[in-house]
Amino acid sequence: MFNGKNILITGGTGSFGQTYVRRILERWTPNKVIVFSRDELKQFEMAQNYDAPEMRYFLGDVRDGARLREAMTGVDFVIHAAALKQVPAAEYNPFEAIKTNIHGAQNVVRAALDADVDRVIALSTDKAANPVNLYGATKLCSDKLFVAANNMVGARRTRFAAVRYGNVVNSRGSVVPYFRKLIAAGAEALPITHPDMTRFMITLDQGVDFVLKNFERMQGGEIFVPKIPSMKMTDLAHALAPDLPHDIVGIRPGEKLHEVMCPSDDSHLTLEFDDHYVIEPTISVGFAVDFSVNRLGERGVRVPLGFEYNSGSNDRWLSRDAFLEMVG
Ligand SMILES: NC(=O)c1ccc[n+]([C@@H]2O[C@H](COP(=O)([O-])OP(=O)(O)OC[C@H]3O[C@@H](n4cnc5c(N)ncnc54)[C@H](OP(=O)(O)O)[C@@H]3O)[C@@H](O)[C@H]2O)c1
């Protein structure tokens, strides 16, 4: 599907972006892969590893609509991964989080429409479902912008969808590298916010493959949610350091005990497929879509009213061994 195509990824130097570029180059022969991000050093370092002739490195900020429009000229597929994603940083710097995560999303939508891009997928997060922190709230706004963008397409071919998933193990700033750093520094205990806390877990490769598949599935307007396992934070800490005790430090501001990916309030809009869920738009998009059959012919069924996809009541759990294999 990506052979001979031009692909742009905002936030292409990030954890997701680099894995995405690797996967695309392993499996397809695109015409151009454009990495769009701000920091020239990260791009320089990435270019040492990814210097294939189809690679392009564009400096730019998603807050700058004109630069995005330039970058998207002739582009077929866009993946929007750029974001400010640290919960405490967003709480402390709300204007900045809103500028990047909301205004940036709006600029991506406008630029994609202007450039007649074929398909756009924006990355969302479980924190956008029933958000309790500003990061999650900005990502919910972003989801809404991408879903509603399908109403603005008119005669254009452009279609927009979002992909929502949970904790990416080993990604920058996440709990696994944090615990490993503490263990390496000789910590006598690992901090656990609450003994019952659970999280959804996904690897970068799984996240990237799910996004790539959804470019084939999408009709426009969907929020795609993969079925992935949960893990208790205490089990995660035990797996990394079986002998270390846990220091219960209390739930931090903006944190939940369990994460949600499909809220019960959206259950009347949620369809279950074999390996994923689809949340339909709350408003009808500007063209007729039967979301129960996707472009690959896969069929989904409605979930029962009140159904919630929650990391605490998930029916898939990550074993210690499976987790250790995941983190390498
Ligand atoms: N990691 C997770 O656990 C997780 C879970 C669920 C969803 N997600 C979502 O997945 C996406 C990617 O996450 P990630 O883990 O790859 O994040 P990351 O490693 O922090 O990468 C973020 C990328 O965005 C770029 N960026 C930040 N602000 C920008 C701006 N204003 N304009 C252009 N580029 C900008 C950064 O490069 P520069 O700083 O050089 O601009 C970097 O390339 C995000 O949308 C995040 O919300 C992540």
The ligand as a MOL file (V3000), in Angstrom:
LIG
                    3D

  0  0  0     0  0            999 V3000
M  V30 BEGIN CTAB
M  V30 COUNTS 48 52 0 0 0
M  V30 BEGIN ATOM
M  V30 1 N 4.6830 6.7820 24.4980 0
M  V30 2 C 3.5190 6.3540 24.9400 0
M  V30 3 O 3.4270 5.6090 25.9310 0
M  V30 4 C 2.2650 6.7260 24.1840 0
M  V30 5 C 1.0730 6.0640 24.5100 0
M  V30 6 C -0.0960 6.4030 23.8150 0
M  V30 7 C -0.0470 7.3860 22.8320 0
M  V30 8 N 1.1250 8.0410 22.5580 0 CHG=1
M  V30 9 C 1.1070 9.0930 21.5220 0
M  V30 10 O 2.0000 8.6970 20.5000 0
M  V30 11 C 2.5860 9.8610 19.9020 0
M  V30 12 C 4.0860 9.6920 19.7840 0
M  V30 13 O 4.6150 9.4580 21.0690 0
M  V30 14 P 6.1600 9.1740 21.2680 0
M  V30 15 O 6.2560 8.2490 22.4280 0
M  V30 16 O 6.7970 8.8150 19.9800 0 CHG=-1
M  V30 17 O 6.6410 10.6320 21.7360 0
M  V30 18 P 8.1380 11.2170 21.7850 0
M  V30 19 O 9.1280 10.1240 21.7630 0
M  V30 20 O 8.1530 12.2070 22.9020 0
M  V30 21 O 8.2510 11.9980 20.4070 0
M  V30 22 C 7.5460 13.1880 20.1760 0
M  V30 23 C 7.9530 13.7310 18.8190 0
M  V30 24 O 7.2090 14.8960 18.5440 0
M  V30 25 C 8.0990 15.9380 18.1340 0
M  V30 26 N 7.4780 17.1990 18.4890 0
M  V30 27 C 7.1310 17.6420 19.7250 0
M  V30 28 N 6.5750 18.8560 19.6320 0
M  V30 29 C 6.5500 19.1650 18.3090 0
M  V30 30 C 6.0680 20.2900 17.5760 0
M  V30 31 N 5.5220 21.3480 18.1980 0
M  V30 32 N 6.1930 20.2850 16.2220 0
M  V30 33 C 6.7620 19.2310 15.5840 0
M  V30 34 N 7.2210 18.1430 16.2320 0
M  V30 35 C 7.1170 18.1180 17.5850 0
M  V30 36 C 9.4060 15.6330 18.8520 0
M  V30 37 O 10.5560 16.1420 18.1940 0
M  V30 38 P 11.1040 17.6490 18.4630 0
M  V30 39 O 11.1570 17.8040 19.9430 0
M  V30 40 O 12.4150 17.6710 17.7760 0
M  V30 41 O 10.1190 18.5540 17.8030 0
M  V30 42 C 9.4180 14.0990 18.7070 0
M  V30 43 O 9.8560 13.7620 17.4170 0
M  V30 44 C 2.1200 11.0570 20.7150 0
M  V30 45 O 1.0740 11.6750 20.0120 0
M  V30 46 C 1.6080 10.4490 22.0070 0
M  V30 47 O 0.5630 11.2230 22.5320 0
M  V30 48 C 2.2900 7.7120 23.2050 0
M  V30 END ATOM
M  V30 BEGIN BOND
M  V30 1 1 1 2
M  V30 2 2 2 3
M  V30 3 1 2 4
M  V30 4 1 4 5
M  V30 5 2 4 48
M  V30 6 2 5 6
M  V30 7 1 6 7
M  V30 8 2 7 8
M  V30 9 1 8 9
M  V30 10 1 8 48
M  V30 11 1 9 10
M  V30 12 1 9 46
M  V30 13 1 10 11
M  V30 14 1 11 12
M  V30 15 1 11 44
M  V30 16 1 12 13
M  V30 17 1 13 14
M  V30 18 2 14 15
M  V30 19 1 14 16
M  V30 20 1 14 17
M  V30 21 1 17 18
M  V30 22 2 18 19
M  V30 23 1 18 20
M  V30 24 1 18 21
M  V30 25 1 21 22
M  V30 26 1 22 23
M  V30 27 1 23 24
M  V30 28 1 23 42
M  V30 29 1 24 25
M  V30 30 1 25 26
M  V30 31 1 25 36
M  V30 32 1 26 27
M  V30 33 1 26 35
M  V30 34 2 27 28
M  V30 35 1 28 29
M  V30 36 1 29 30
M  V30 37 2 29 35
M  V30 38 1 30 31
M  V30 39 2 30 32
M  V30 40 1 32 33
M  V30 41 2 33 34
M  V30 42 1 34 35
M  V30 43 1 36 37
M  V30 44 1 36 42
M  V30 45 1 37 38
M  V30 46 2 38 39
M  V30 47 1 38 40
M  V30 48 1 38 41
M  V30 49 1 42 43
M  V30 50 1 44 45
M  V30 51 1 44 46
M  V30 52 1 46 47
M  V30 END BOND
M  V30 END CTAB
M  END
